[in-house]
């Protein structure tokens, strides 16, 4: 049996991880389960959740999966109720669910529905989960830790990050501050993690292209793309008693990217690559000579 530092103990705590069917969500769920937390896996893809649940259970962890669309408040309420029914309460929430529905089109041609869909899942979904889980934590009177997954993209403008995604992550950072201030006196801590470029299901296709990979590593002082396991330490810091006096903070885990003045514009080759596969000329900028 592995021995873990008691300062970062989460054994016996109940944690909800949204977006737990893929990518960083699987990493977060595994890290918490390995250290003895009861983990509620939440995501839209029930079949994928079942695979993650089986993986954790086979490794000796305690978990339950609940199909949930965080962008639908009724679905969130049902997921929270299921967590309380199964484990009796909630101690940790990891708001990881997120999408980039607005990726591809240039800003001036971006369909409104794609912008709105990204905001619905990323921002409203985070809010719905924060509100309902905090209500459980506050009623129990035992405190708790809410960890929102933002992005370094929410800390400043970026050429290649879609606008709704970036706006939603900036909003999550300030929502984190607002809720931390509101609930601090009752022991519920609210913090955010802002990852930089990490390997995940969402980014794998891009990073398999040499142009994209060079763009990501070149804009990071450590000259590397992050491994999901490199988020484990800050997750446990915020989830456990080790972070007992931390609230309202956003911690960037980005290889130093947010410490720089900013990245250069993408090369013409990368711009062309970004536009491939985007239908109806939506990736072609509008200008005096564009004819559109």
N, C-alpha and C positions, 0 to 999 in steps of 0.2 A: 504493500500500500504506500503510495507517495505521501510525503509529509509536506504540508504547506505552512507558510508563515501565518501565525494566528492573527497578525495585524490586518491581514487581508481576508479574514474569514467570512465566508458567506454560507457556511454549512447550515442547513435547516431553513434558510430563507427561501421565500417564494419569489421567483422572478418571471416576468412576462417579457418575451422577446418578440417584437413584431418583425415582419419580413424575414421570418426564420426558415423559409423554404429554400433559400439560396444565399450565395455570396457571404458577406460579412455577418449576416444573421446567423448562419450555421456556426461560424466561428464563435460568436458571442454566446450562443446557446451551449456549445460544447464546453467552453471555458467555465461557465457558471455551473454546469452539471458536473463536470469533473471535480469541482471543489465542494460538492455536496448540496448545491441549491436545488430546490424543486423548480423545474423550468416549464413554463407554459409557452408552447410554440404557437405562434399566430401568423397566418398568411392566407392568401386567397387560394393557393393551389394545394388542396387537401391531399392529393396523391404524393406530392413532394414532401409535405409535412410528415406523412406517414413514414417515409424513408428516413427522415431525420430523427423522428421519434424512435424508430427501430434501432438506429445507430447508437443513440444515447442509451437506450434501455439495455442493449447488448453489452455496452461498456460499464453497466452497473449503475447508471444514473436514474433519476426519478423525473419523469416528464409526462405531459399530456399535450396533445395537439388540438387546436381549435381553429376551424376555418373562419377567417375574418377578413373583411374588406375595411381597412381603417378609414377609408374615405366615406363610409356610411355609418353615421352615429348609432343607429340601432344595432348594427353588426358589432361595433365596439362594445356597446353595453352588454350584449349577449356574451361576448368573449370575457369581459371582466367578471360577469356573474358566474361563468363557468369556472374561472380561476379560483374565485372565492369558495364556490361550492366544493371544488376538488381539494383545495389545500387550506381553506379557512381564512385566508387573508392574502395580502400582497405586500411585499417588502421592497421590491426592485422592479422598475419598468425600464426597458431599453427600447426606445422609439426608433427603430431602425428601418421600418418600411419606407420605401421611396422609389420613384420612377423618374424617367427623363422623357416624357411623352413629346416634349417640344424640341427634341434633338433633330437637327438636319436643316430645316428651312432657315433662310436669312430672316432677320428680325422683321423687316418691313413686309414680309409675305407670310409670316407665321399665322396659321389658322387659329382663331380664338379658342376653338374647342380643345386644341392641344395644350395651349397655355393653361386653360382652366383645369384640365385633367391633372396636370402636374401639380398645380396649387391644391387641388382637392385632396390628393393623396399625401403629398409631402407636408403641407402646412396644416390643412384642416384635419388630416388624419392624426398628426402629432398633437394638435389641440384636443381632439376628441379623447384620445388615450390619456393625455395628461389630466384632463378634467375628471374623467370617470375613475381613474386609478387613484388620483389624489383624494377624491371623496372617500374612498375606502380607507386609505392610509390615515387621513385626518380623523375619521370616525373611530378608528381603532385606537388612536392616541399613542402609537408606538413609533411614529416617524416613518421614514422611508427615503429611498433614493430614486429619483427619476433622471434618466440619462438620455438626452436627445442626441441623435446623430445628425449633425449639421455638415458642414464642408468648408474647406478653406475657400471654396468658391463663394461662400457667403460673406467673406471678409473683405472683398474688393472685386472690381470688375475684371473680367477675363475674356479674351477674344473667342475662345472655342467653347465656353460653357454656355449652354442655352439659357435664355433670359428668365423663364419661369422657374427653372431648376435653381438658378442662382438667387433669384428673388426669394424663393421659398426657404432656402437655406439661410439667407440673411435674416428673414423674419423669424426663423426658429431660434437664431442666436438671441434676438431681442425678446422673444417670447420666453426663453429660458431665464433671462434676467428678471422679467416681470413676475413670473410665477415663483421664482426663488425668493424674491422680496416678499411676496404675498404670503408664502407658507413657511418662511424660516422660523417664525416664532412658535410654530407647532411641530417642528422637527422634520418636516419634509424638505429634503434638499433637492434642488433642480440644477443640473449642470449639462454641458454639451461637449461632445467630442467632435472636432472638425478634422476629418481625415483629408489628406492630400490624395495623390494618385496611388491607388491600391489595386492589386490584382483581385478581380471578382468576376462573377458571371456577367455583370453589367459592362465591365471594361475589357474583358478578355479579347473580344473581337478587334477592338481598337488596338490593343497592345500587341496583338499578333502581327500587326502591320508595322514594318520598320520605321516609317515616317512618324506614326503616332508614338511609338515607343521612344524614339529619339526626342520627340517634342516633350514628352512627359519627364524623361530622365534629365534632359538638358535644362529644364526649368527648376530642378531640385538640386540644391547644393550638395546633398549626399550622393547625387548622380545615380539614383536607383528608384525603382518603383517599390512601394511598400508591400510587405507580406502581411496578410490579415492577422497572423499571430502577433505582429508588432503592435496591435491595438489592445492586446490582452491586459497588459500592465495598467494602462490608464483606465480601462473598463473596471478592473478589480479595485483600483484606487477609489473610484467614484462610487462603486457599489457597496463597498465595505466600510468598516469603522475607520480604516486608514484615512478616509476623506471626510471625517466627521465635522471638520470646520470649513469645508469647501462647499460653497453654494453660489449660484449665479455666474459660474465661470464657464468659459469655452476654451478647451485645451486643444490646440492644433497639433496633430500628429502627421507631419508632412515632410520630413526629411529636410526641414529648413526653408521650404518654399515660401512660406508667408513672411519670412525674415528678409526677403529680397525686395527690391524696388518694383519688380514686375517682369513679366516675360515679354519677349519681342513678338511682333505679329507673326502668325503662321506663314510658312513659305508658300509660294504659289502652288507648289506640288501638293502640299498638305491641304490647302484650300480646295483644290480640285478634288482631292480624295474625299474630303468632307461632303462635297456636293454630290458625289456619285450615289445613285440609288434613291435620291430624293425626287419624288415625282412632280410633274407639272411645272417644272422650272422654278420651284419654290426656293432652290438654293442659289439662284442667279440674282446677284444684287441689282437694285434699280438705280439707274443713273441716266444722265442726259442722252447717252448713246446706246442704252441698253435695249430700247424698243419695247420696254415692258413697264 
